[in-house]
Amino acid sequence: MSASALTMAAYRRRSRSRMRVRTGSTSFMSIPSCSSPGTEVATIRAGSVTLRGLPNTRHRTTFNAAPRPAAVRLGQRWPGPFAAARRRQPHLPLPCWAERLIRARTGPDAHRFCPARKSQPHVVAQSASRVWLQSHMLGVTARKGRCAPTPIGSVRIPQTERFSNMSRRVLIRGGYIIPTAPADNDIPDGDILIEDGVIVAVGPSITEEADEVIDATGRVVIPGLIDTHRHLWETVLRNSLPDGDLMDYFQSTLTRGQFFRPDDVYNSNLLGAAGALNAGITTVLDWSHISNTPDHSDAAVAALKAAKIRSVYAHSVGVSPLQDWLGVDSENRHPDDIRRIVEQYRTTDDNLLTLAAGVRGPEFSSYDAAWDDIRLARELGLRITMHTGCSALGARNTVESLNEQGLLGSDITYIHTNTSSDGALKLIADTGGTISSSPAVESVMGHGAPPFARFDAVGLSPSLSVDAEVGVAGDLFGQMRSAYEQSRAASHTILRDGGQATLHTTRDVLGWATIEGARALGLDHVTGSLEVGKQADIVILDLGGLESGPVNSPIGALILNATAAHVTDVFVAGHGVKRDRTLMDIDTASVVQAAENTVHHLNSSASAAGLGA
């Protein structure tokens, strides 16, 4: 009998073979005992169930029975814990119907499917056969307490960014809340109430009822971190230039861009977005100069959507061939495919994906091409993000040339500006422009000293960004520390010489990584602070432990000691993308394996082209 026939046979037997699992007097789940051919219930204990499948079982998922009631609404689609399997094998057709384990009313933890850990005895083991994964784990609809089959299409580009649990009320209780805006008024023992993905109350002792209560006692609660400039397609090349400078980056990293296939872009973007979420970054601008073909661009967008991260996709040029697109002699204009991108993916603030234009600017194209690219972006109604003041290229006087053309504006974010003149920084401030500073990579690769003191002199507050993981770490905690240390070092030098300077505080630096990042992306009305009416982009950290406790100063521990390992929970628009230190919607093992496969392809292609591994 074929695999699809076995699937349909199991589906037909479902109504005859259901069982009810009870914990004490509470019935919490309805399970079809024929979830896969040959699967049977082996153990029921302590509110958990263990299923053993076929001998070739490789994937395991976890089911937790939570004590608090919460709702999966009737007619609500649950996306499926193994949706990543579909993304890994998009070329395979789906069976007609999908069968899943689900119930109509559950505790919030009951739908947490994640890789099994040794510390979790409550494990559901399932067959990992290709047909079974696709037919059984890609989605169902909850209807009157039973598991109803739902036809599922490709999940690579979800139909909507509205999460399936948006009707729930979640209360984060008892944490040390650092709102960042509108005022720096910390709430030492505060609560946050979330409804429909939006913050509806912030303060001490919120008494309203909620479907889920999260105990944040002893933990620090901050807005989601915001990375305003990162080349996500380079994530698979992490740490490949540990001692490289800017020229090495052009000759090694960008040259390898010609070997990226669309699937490689998808794999790298998904890896980078997953790593960002794991480190508490809820919003990232993907500066995507890998638009070698329209398929490359679509793959980048698809990965951002699959990760469920709030993102700004900044469409840019391709790097194949590199010399045609990036260089002061390049007369090529921005790829016209950006018009299709805008038409196809244009979104509103209610969605997680927004669009921008990654304009090369006069340091990476001819002046005429740079001016035309900016005009195109404005014609399409897109914000502009542009590299400026990069090492010796700052002599191109990007800002001054744009000013002569009347092209400066508040819709431009200027990246780096290390070697931009004081006059250029004053022009940026006067025209309402924003800054994206990448202090770690700028110091390592030789862009120039991060100009924090010069920002202060003209009234600019920077946002922070990782830039390229080829030479620095991909979390914003390291960027915040680098910014804090370098800004104060520069200010101390000025003060010692008798000048005037600002000694920035740890609180200032957190603002750069949150609310200033939101302003740079034009999203400060959506995210960047813990305020009523904003989307619930929230990070919870446990800063106790050997390397960061005792916590004498929460803001101090956050900036001076925190790492991704301290991030316990991450919410994007109220959806828990990371809970109890585990990413919920991403099959991390498969994401890493796909990235390894991409690296193998890139190294093989580079070797064949005589570039070396």
DRENZA-575963 format. One record per residue (C-alpha): residue number from 1; z, y, x. Coordinates in steps of 0.2 Angstrom, whole numbers. Layout:
N
{NUM {Z Y X}};
...
END
This chain:
613
{1 {0 0 0}};
{2 {-5 17 7}};
{3 {9 30 11}};
{4 {3 41 -3}};
{5 {4 27 -15}};
{6 {22 23 -9}};
{7 {26 41 -13}};
{8 {19 41 -30}};
{9 {28 24 -34}};
{10 {45 32 -28}};
{11 {41 47 -39}};
{12 {38 36 -55}};
{13 {54 26 -51}};
{14 {65 42 -50}};
{15 {70 43 -68}};
{16 {76 25 -68}};
{17 {86 26 -51}};
{18 {96 42 -52}};
{19 {115 42 -48}};
{20 {129 54 -49}};
{21 {140 58 -35}};
{22 {157 65 -39}};
{23 {171 73 -28}};
{24 {187 71 -37}};
{25 {183 76 -55}};
{26 {168 88 -50}};
{27 {151 81 -51}};
{28 {141 91 -38}};
{29 {125 82 -35}};
{30 {111 72 -43}};
{31 {102 61 -31}};
{32 {87 50 -33}};
{33 {91 34 -24}};
{34 {72 32 -21}};
{35 {71 48 -11}};
{36 {60 38 2}};
{37 {54 20 2}};
{38 {68 9 8}};
{39 {82 22 7}};
{40 {99 18 -1}};
{41 {116 26 -2}};
{42 {127 19 12}};
{43 {143 30 11}};
{44 {151 42 0}};
{45 {167 50 6}};
{46 {176 67 6}};
{47 {163 76 -4}};
{48 {149 70 7}};
{49 {135 57 6}};
{50 {126 48 19}};
{51 {109 40 17}};
{52 {101 28 28}};
{53 {82 27 29}};
{54 {68 17 37}};
{55 {70 11 55}};
{56 {59 25 61}};
{57 {71 39 56}};
{58 {71 53 68}};
{59 {76 68 58}};
{60 {93 71 50}};
{61 {99 84 38}};
{62 {116 90 33}};
{63 {123 92 15}};
{64 {140 101 13}};
{65 {149 100 -3}};
{66 {157 118 -5}};
{67 {172 121 -16}};
{68 {166 138 -23}};
{69 {153 137 -37}};
{70 {137 147 -36}};
{71 {121 146 -45}};
{72 {103 140 -41}};
{73 {95 148 -56}};
{74 {84 138 -68}};
{75 {66 140 -63}};
{76 {71 145 -45}};
{77 {60 138 -31}};
{78 {70 131 -16}};
{79 {59 132 -1}};
{80 {64 116 8}};
{81 {73 113 24}};
{82 {58 104 32}};
{83 {45 117 28}};
{84 {43 119 47}};
{85 {35 102 47}};
{86 {21 109 36}};
{87 {19 123 48}};
{88 {18 111 63}};
{89 {4 101 54}};
{90 {-5 114 43}};
{91 {-21 103 44}};
{92 {-14 89 34}};
{93 {-16 90 15}};
{94 {-1 89 4}};
{95 {2 75 -9}};
{96 {0 81 -27}};
{97 {19 82 -30}};
{98 {35 85 -20}};
{99 {52 77 -23}};
{100 {68 84 -16}};
{101 {86 83 -17}};
{102 {93 97 -27}};
{103 {105 102 -41}};
{104 {106 116 -54}};
{105 {123 122 -49}};
{106 {131 121 -32}};
{107 {142 129 -19}};
{108 {133 141 -7}};
{109 {135 129 7}};
{110 {128 114 -2}};
{111 {110 119 2}};
{112 {113 120 20}};
{113 {101 108 28}};
{114 {102 109 47}};
{115 {101 97 62}};
{116 {115 85 62}};
{117 {129 87 74}};
{118 {142 75 81}};
{119 {156 84 73}};
{120 {148 82 55}};
{121 {151 65 48}};
{122 {142 71 31}};
{123 {124 67 36}};
{124 {109 63 26}};
{125 {97 53 37}};
{126 {79 53 31}};
{127 {63 45 36}};
{128 {52 57 47}};
{129 {35 49 43}};
{130 {22 63 41}};
{131 {18 60 23}};
{132 {36 58 18}};
{133 {41 75 26}};
{134 {26 84 17}};
{135 {28 76 0}};
{136 {47 76 -1}};
{137 {54 91 9}};
{138 {43 106 4}};
{139 {50 112 -12}};
{140 {56 109 -29}};
{141 {61 119 -45}};
{142 {78 117 -52}};
{143 {77 114 -71}};
{144 {92 109 -81}};
{145 {101 100 -68}};
{146 {87 88 -63}};
{147 {75 88 -49}};
{148 {58 92 -55}};
{149 {42 90 -45}};
{150 {33 106 -41}};
{151 {15 107 -33}};
{152 {17 116 -16}};
{153 {3 125 -6}};
{154 {4 130 12}};
{155 {20 138 17}};
{156 {13 146 32}};
{157 {11 163 23}};
{158 {24 164 9}};
{159 {19 171 -7}};
{160 {33 183 -8}};
{161 {47 190 4}};
{162 {60 190 -10}};
{163 {73 177 -6}};
{164 {77 163 -19}};
{165 {96 168 -19}};
{166 {94 186 -23}};
{167 {103 185 -40}};
{168 {119 180 -31}};
{169 {134 191 -27}};
{170 {142 189 -10}};
{171 {158 196 -4}};
{172 {162 198 14}};
{173 {180 199 15}};
{174 {193 205 28}};
{175 {182 210 43}};
{176 {183 224 55}};
{177 {168 234 48}};
{178 {159 246 59}};
{179 {147 255 47}};
{180 {138 266 61}};
{181 {133 279 47}};
{182 {135 291 39}};
{183 {151 294 48}};
{184 {160 283 61}};
{185 {174 278 50}};
{186 {178 260 54}};
{187 {187 249 41}};
{188 {199 238 50}};
{189 {202 226 35}};
{190 {186 229 25}};
{191 {175 221 12}};
{192 {157 222 8}};
{193 {150 217 -9}};
{194 {131 212 -9}};
{195 {121 210 -25}};
{196 {102 206 -26}};
{197 {102 208 -7}};
{198 {108 226 -8}};
{199 {125 233 -3}};
{200 {134 238 -18}};
{201 {151 242 -11}};
{202 {160 244 5}};
{203 {178 247 7}};
{204 {196 239 8}};
{205 {201 227 -5}};
{206 {186 225 -16}};
{207 {192 215 -32}};
{208 {175 212 -40}};
{209 {170 194 -43}};
{210 {157 186 -32}};
{211 {148 169 -32}};
{212 {152 167 -13}};
{213 {167 174 -3}};
{214 {165 174 16}};
{215 {181 176 25}};
{216 {178 188 40}};
{217 {196 189 45}};
{218 {198 192 63}};
{219 {179 196 65}};
{220 {168 211 68}};
{221 {155 216 55}};
{222 {141 227 60}};
{223 {124 232 54}};
{224 {109 221 59}};
{225 {103 226 76}};
{226 {86 233 77}};
{227 {73 231 91}};
{228 {60 244 91}};
{229 {47 237 103}};
{230 {44 219 108}};
{231 {29 209 113}};
{232 {33 194 103}};
{233 {17 184 108}};
{234 {24 184 126}};
{235 {40 175 121}};
{236 {33 158 128}};
{237 {32 166 145}};
{238 {50 170 146}};
{239 {58 172 163}};
{240 {41 169 171}};
{241 {42 185 181}};
{242 {61 186 186}};
{243 {56 197 201}};
{244 {40 205 195}};
{245 {36 223 193}};
{246 {24 232 181}};
{247 {9 228 191}};
{248 {14 209 192}};
{249 {15 210 173}};
{250 {-2 217 171}};
{251 {-10 204 183}};
{252 {0 189 177}};
{253 {7 190 159}};
{254 {-7 200 151}};
{255 {-21 190 160}};
{256 {-14 175 152}};
{257 {-17 182 135}};
{258 {-35 177 136}};
{259 {-30 159 135}};
{260 {-19 161 119}};
{261 {-26 152 104}};
{262 {-20 158 86}};
{263 {-8 143 85}};
{264 {-1 149 102}};
{265 {2 166 95}};
{266 {11 158 80}};
{267 {22 147 91}};
{268 {27 161 102}};
{269 {30 174 88}};
{270 {41 161 79}};
{271 {51 157 94}};
{272 {54 175 98}};
{273 {59 180 80}};
{274 {70 165 79}};
{275 {79 170 95}};
{276 {81 187 89}};
{277 {89 182 73}};
{278 {100 170 82}};
{279 {106 185 93}};
{280 {110 196 78}};
{281 {93 206 78}};
{282 {88 208 60}};
{283 {73 220 62}};
{284 {60 219 76}};
{285 {44 229 79}};
{286 {31 217 86}};
{287 {19 227 97}};
{288 {5 214 96}};
{289 {-8 217 109}};
{290 {-15 200 107}};
{291 {-28 204 93}};
{292 {-41 194 102}};
{293 {-48 188 85}};
{294 {-43 191 67}};
{295 {-35 174 67}};
{296 {-24 179 81}};
{297 {-18 194 71}};
{298 {-15 183 55}};
{299 {-5 170 65}};
{300 {6 184 72}};
{301 {10 190 54}};
{302 {12 172 48}};
{303 {26 168 61}};
{304 {35 184 56}};
{305 {35 179 38}};
{306 {40 162 42}};
{307 {55 167 52}};
{308 {62 178 37}};
{309 {66 192 49}};
{310 {63 210 44}};
{311 {48 216 54}};
{312 {36 229 58}};
{313 {19 222 63}};
{314 {11 234 75}};
{315 {-7 229 76}};
{316 {-15 233 92}};
{317 {-30 228 103}};
{318 {-33 211 111}};
{319 {-32 206 129}};
{320 {-48 196 131}};
{321 {-56 203 142}};
{322 {-41 213 148}};
{323 {-51 226 157}};
{324 {-61 231 141}};
{325 {-46 235 131}};
{326 {-32 241 143}};
{327 {-36 254 156}};
{328 {-39 273 157}};
{329 {-57 270 157}};
{330 {-58 260 141}};
{331 {-69 268 128}};
{332 {-66 255 115}};
{333 {-58 261 100}};
{334 {-44 252 90}};
{335 {-51 236 82}};
{336 {-58 239 65}};
{337 {-49 223 59}};
{338 {-34 234 56}};
{339 {-42 240 40}};
{340 {-42 222 34}};
{341 {-24 220 40}};
{342 {-18 235 30}};
{343 {-28 229 14}};
{344 {-21 211 16}};
{345 {-3 214 21}};
{346 {1 232 15}};
{347 {19 230 8}};
{348 {33 241 1}};
{349 {51 243 6}};
{350 {56 229 -5}};
{351 {47 217 7}};
{352 {52 212 24}};
{353 {36 215 32}};
{354 {29 233 35}};
{355 {14 238 46}};
{356 {11 251 60}};
{357 {-2 254 73}};
{358 {1 250 91}};
{359 {-9 264 99}};
{360 {-13 262 118}};
{361 {-12 281 121}};
{362 {-20 290 136}};
{363 {-11 279 149}};
{364 {-20 264 143}};
{365 {-37 270 136}};
{366 {-48 285 138}};
{367 {-42 302 131}};
{368 {-55 302 118}};
{369 {-51 284 113}};
{370 {-33 288 111}};
{371 {-36 303 100}};
{372 {-47 293 89}};
{373 {-35 279 88}};
{374 {-21 291 82}};
{375 {-33 298 69}};
{376 {-37 281 62}};
{377 {-19 276 61}};
{378 {-15 292 51}};
{379 {-30 289 40}};
{380 {-23 272 35}};
{381 {-6 279 33}};
{382 {3 270 47}};
{383 {17 275 59}};
{384 {12 275 77}};
{385 {20 267 92}};
{386 {14 271 109}};
{387 {18 268 127}};
{388 {21 284 137}};
{389 {28 289 154}};
{390 {26 272 162}};
{391 {28 274 181}};
{392 {13 283 189}};
{393 {3 283 173}};
{394 {15 297 167}};
{395 {4 308 177}};
{396 {-9 307 163}};
{397 {2 319 153}};
{398 {1 309 137}};
{399 {12 321 126}};
{400 {4 337 133}};
{401 {-13 331 129}};
{402 {-9 326 112}};
{403 {-1 343 109}};
{404 {-17 351 114}};
{405 {-26 341 101}};
{406 {-13 345 88}};
{407 {-9 326 86}};
{408 {10 326 89}};
{409 {20 322 74}};
{410 {36 314 67}};
{411 {26 298 64}};
{412 {25 293 82}};
{413 {38 283 92}};
{414 {36 285 111}};
{415 {40 270 121}};
{416 {49 272 138}};
{417 {45 290 143}};
{418 {53 287 160}};
{419 {41 298 170}};
{420 {36 310 156}};
{421 {40 328 160}};
{422 {55 338 153}};
{423 {42 349 144}};
{424 {35 333 136}};
{425 {52 327 130}};
{426 {55 344 122}};
{427 {38 343 113}};
{428 {43 326 106}};
{429 {60 333 100}};
{430 {52 349 92}};
{431 {39 338 83}};
{432 {52 326 76}};
{433 {46 311 87}};
{434 {57 296 91}};
{435 {60 286 107}};
{436 {61 268 111}};
{437 {70 265 127}};
{438 {70 248 136}};
{439 {82 251 150}};
{440 {83 233 157}};
{441 {65 230 159}};
{442 {62 248 164}};
{443 {74 246 179}};
{444 {68 229 183}};
{445 {49 232 183}};
{446 {49 250 190}};
{447 {44 261 175}};
{448 {56 274 182}};
{449 {74 278 178}};
{450 {79 278 160}};
{451 {80 297 156}};
{452 {96 297 145}};
{453 {102 313 152}};
{454 {86 321 149}};
{455 {86 315 131}};
{456 {102 323 129}};
{457 {96 340 136}};
{458 {83 341 122}};
{459 {93 333 108}};
{460 {84 316 107}};
{461 {94 300 103}};
{462 {84 285 108}};
{463 {82 268 100}};
{464 {83 252 110}};
{465 {71 238 113}};
{466 {69 222 123}};
{467 {50 225 127}};
{468 {45 209 137}};
{469 {56 193 139}};
{470 {46 188 154}};
{471 {58 198 165}};
{472 {74 201 154}};
{473 {84 193 141}};
{474 {79 194 123}};
{475 {95 200 115}};
{476 {100 218 112}};
{477 {118 215 118}};
{478 {111 216 136}};
{479 {101 231 132}};
{480 {116 240 125}};
{481 {126 236 141}};
{482 {112 242 152}};
{483 {110 258 142}};
{484 {128 261 142}};
{485 {130 259 160}};
{486 {114 268 166}};
{487 {117 283 154}};
{488 {135 285 160}};
{489 {130 283 179}};
{490 {117 297 177}};
{491 {129 308 168}};
{492 {143 306 181}};
{493 {131 310 195}};
{494 {126 327 185}};
{495 {144 331 182}};
{496 {149 327 200}};
{497 {136 340 206}};
{498 {143 353 194}};
{499 {130 351 180}};
{500 {132 348 161}};
{501 {130 331 154}};
{502 {136 319 140}};
{503 {146 304 144}};
{504 {140 292 130}};
{505 {152 281 122}};
{506 {151 263 116}};
{507 {149 269 98}};
{508 {134 280 103}};
{509 {126 265 111}};
{510 {129 254 95}};
{511 {121 268 85}};
{512 {105 268 96}};
{513 {104 249 92}};
{514 {106 251 74}};
{515 {103 268 64}};
{516 {93 276 78}};
{517 {82 260 78}};
{518 {80 262 59}};
{519 {75 280 61}};
{520 {62 276 74}};
{521 {54 263 62}};
{522 {55 274 47}};
{523 {67 262 39}};
{524 {83 272 39}};
{525 {83 273 20}};
{526 {82 253 20}};
{527 {93 247 35}};
{528 {102 252 50}};
{529 {120 255 43}};
{530 {132 248 31}};
{531 {130 260 16}};
{532 {129 257 -2}};
{533 {111 256 -8}};
{534 {104 249 8}};
{535 {98 232 11}};
{536 {111 220 16}};
{537 {106 217 35}};
{538 {123 212 42}};
{539 {129 203 57}};
{540 {147 195 59}};
{541 {154 191 76}};
{542 {168 181 82}};
{543 {174 190 98}};
{544 {189 180 101}};
{545 {189 167 115}};
{546 {190 166 134}};
{547 {176 178 138}};
{548 {179 192 125}};
{549 {197 191 118}};
{550 {210 197 115}};
{551 {200 211 105}};
{552 {210 226 109}};
{553 {195 237 104}};
{554 {182 230 93}};
{555 {168 242 97}};
{556 {173 240 116}};
{557 {172 221 114}};
{558 {156 222 105}};
{559 {147 232 118}};
{560 {155 226 134}};
{561 {158 207 130}};
{562 {147 201 116}};
{563 {132 189 118}};
{564 {122 179 105}};
{565 {135 165 106}};
{566 {147 177 97}};
{567 {136 179 82}};
{568 {142 168 68}};
{569 {133 174 53}};
{570 {117 185 50}};
{571 {110 191 34}};
{572 {93 199 31}};
{573 {92 207 14}};
{574 {107 197 9}};
{575 {100 181 13}};
{576 {110 171 26}};
{577 {98 167 40}};
{578 {112 161 51}};
{579 {128 154 45}};
{580 {142 147 55}};
{581 {132 149 71}};
{582 {117 139 64}};
{583 {100 145 59}};
{584 {97 140 41}};
{585 {78 142 38}};
{586 {71 137 55}};
{587 {69 120 63}};
{588 {74 125 80}};
{589 {69 109 89}};
{590 {52 109 82}};
{591 {50 128 87}};
{592 {55 124 105}};
{593 {44 109 106}};
{594 {29 119 99}};
{595 {32 132 112}};
{596 {33 119 126}};
{597 {16 113 120}};
{598 {9 131 121}};
{599 {15 133 139}};
{600 {7 117 144}};
{601 {-9 123 137}};
{602 {-8 140 145}};
{603 {-4 133 162}};
{604 {-18 120 161}};
{605 {-31 134 155}};
{606 {-25 146 169}};
{607 {-27 132 182}};
{608 {-44 128 176}};
{609 {-49 146 178}};
{610 {-42 147 195}};
{611 {-27 158 191}};
{612 {-14 145 195}};
{613 {0 139 184}};
END
